[in-house]
Amino acid sequence: MKIFHGIRYFIALLGVFVFLSLPASASESSGGLSSILVSMEGNAEDIVDAALARNAPATQKLYREIRNKLRQLHSHMDKLPFNERRSRELVIAYSWLRVIAIDLKQHAWIGTAIAANQLSASIIRFTNYPTLRKRDTAWLGYLGRELLLLSKEDPTVNAELLNVRRVDLANTWQRVSKDLIKNFRNKTLVMRGGRLIGEIQKEHEPVQTIKLSSQLLDFVGRIKKAK
């Protein structure tokens, strides 16, 4: 178990570095590829919800769907020029899919949810979003789920990783808020987000962190609708 947490911590640090270096200007050139990625990201988020609800049939169904879509993505990639970043994320995605399968078989629901959220992170890093804000908004959702799940799993063992997530959250929100407030737009939304992110940064009590993380996920939905 300690080895697994050590690997997850390393991947967390690597994921932050890779994510910050990603281009955000080029959108997907292929409609087929774009639809697969959007669907996969939605499936991964749904697995998190289904696993937390301990709904085995729904989780298994979603697992099969995302497994098939990952195969479609792999097939699609074989037809495109080699891309080191995307090839790396494809390998990581397959690794997390394997963890989902193992944890699901053991009815390890929190582990299943965490693995699904890590899979969503790979999908986000794989995707070329049309704007920086769209990319960062998706990442805020990932971070909100991570804070919630790591606090549920074991806030003591995950303390360092939770701190990494909080730093990443603050940096990501800084970029999103700057874009939201351009031309004096979305002032109320930005003020609300600033207060919420500030509370999450200061809060280390697990129950309250879970509550604030849930609020963050609702808030991300509002950001997606903002002009």
N, C-alpha and C positions, 0 to 999 in steps of 0.2 A: 504493500500500500504506500509506504514512504517513497519507494522508487517511482510509482505512478505519479504521486504528487510532484516529485522532482522533475519528471518529464513534462508534466503539465505546466509547471512554473517556467521551464525553459521555453516551451512553445509559446507561452504567453508573452514573454519578453521578445522572442523572435517575431511573433505576430504583430506586436506594436511597431517594431522597427520596419517590417515589410509594409505594413499598412500605411505608415507615414510617407513611404517612398513611392507609393503608387500614383500613376497618372490618373487624372480625373476628367480630362477634357474630351477624350474620344469615347463616343458611345459605341454600342455594339453595331457592327456593320451588317450582321446577319439577323434578320427577324427571328429565324428559327432558334439561333443561339440565345438571343435575348429572352424569348418566351420560356425556354428550358430553365435558364438561370432564375427568372422571376418565380417560376413554379417551384423550383427546388428550394429557394429561400423561404417561400411560404410553407412548404412541407416541413422544413427543419423547425421553423417556429411552431408549427402545429404539433410536432412530435414533443416539443418541450411542454406544451399545454396538456397533451394527452398523457404524457408520462407523469406529470405532477398530479393529474387526476387519477392515476393508477388504472387507466383504461387500456387494458392489454389488447383487446381486439382493434381499437382505433390506432394504437401505437404501432402494432404489427402491420396494419394496412398502410399506414403512412411510411413505415420503413420500406415496405416493398415498392411503393410508388417512387420514393426518392432513390432507391437502389436502381430501379429501371431508368430513371431520368439521368442518373450519374453515368450509366452505361451509354445512354444516348449522347450525353455530353462528351464522353470519351471518344465515341465514334465520330462525332462532329469534329473534335480536335484533330483526329487522325488525317482529316482532309485539309487542314490549315497549315500554314508555315509554322515551324517550331517556335514556341514562346516559352522561355525558361520559367518565368513567373507562373504562368498558367499551368505548365506541366508540374511544377512543384506543388501548387495548390490542389491539383487533381490527385496527386499521390497522398497528400494530407487528408483530403476529403475521403478517399477510400479507407484510410487508416481510422478515421473517426466513425465511418460507417461500420467498420468491423467492431469497434468498441460498442456502438449502439446494439449490434446484434448480440454480443456477448452479455451485456448488461440486461438487455431485454429478456433474454433466455433465463437469467437469474432473478428476474423481477427486481433488479436494482434500479428503482425508478429515478432517484436523483442522479445517479451515474448516467442513466440513459438520457436524461434531460440535459445534463452538462455536455455530454458527447454530441448531442444534436445541436446544441448552441455553438460548440466549436466547429461543427460542420457548417453552420450558417456563416461563421466568420470566414471560413475558407471560400465560401460562395461569394461573400462580399468582396474579399480580396481578389478573387478571380474576375469579378465583373468590372467592365469599364463603364462607369456611370457618366451621363452627359454633363453633370455639374459636380463641383466639389461638395455643394450642400447636400445633394442627393446621396452621395457616398457617405458623408459624415452623419447624416440623419440615420441611415441604415446602421452605421457603426454605433451610434448612441443606443439604438434598440438592442444590439448585441451586448453592449456594456451593461445596460439595465438588467437584462436577463442574467448575465454573469454575476452581478452583485447579488441578485436575488438568490440564485442557485448556490453560489459559494457560501452564502450566509446560512442557507438551509442545510447544506451538506455538513460542514464543520468550520465554523468561523474562527476557531483557534488554529487549526492546522492550516487553514487558507488565509491567515492574517496577512502574510506578505503579498500574496497574490491579490487579495482584496485591495491592498494599498496601491499596487500596480494599476489595477482597474480604475481606482479613484483618480489617479494622476492622468491616466488616459482619458477619462471622462471629462476632467477639467479642460484639458487641451483641446479635445474634440468640440466641446461646447463653446469654447472661445472662438473657434473658427465659424461654427454655425451661427452664433449670436451676431458676429460681425456682418455676416451676409444678411441675416434677418432684419437688421436695423438699418440697412442701406436706405438712403433717402427718407429716413425717419419713419420707416414702415415697422409694423409689428412691435411697437414699443411695449405694450402691455404683455405680450407673449414673451418678449425677451426679459422683462423684469421678473415675470413669474418663473421662467427657466433659471435665471440667475439665483433666485432665492432657493429653488429646489436643489440645484447643483451644489450650492453652498451648504445646505443642510446635509446632503449626502456626504460631502467632504468631511464634515465635523462628526458625523454619527458613526459610532462603532458598536452600538448595541444591536445584536442580530435581529431581534423582532422589529425594531424601528427601521433598520436598514432594509429589511424585506418590504416593509410598508412603503418606504420612500422609493424603493426600486420599482414597485408596482405603479406608483404615481408617475415615475419617470417614463415608464412604458406607455401610459395613457398620454403623457405630454408629447412623446415622440409622434403619436398619431396626430396631434394638433399641428406639429411642425410640418408634417407631410402635406397638410391642407393649406398651409400659409403661402401667400403670394411672394 
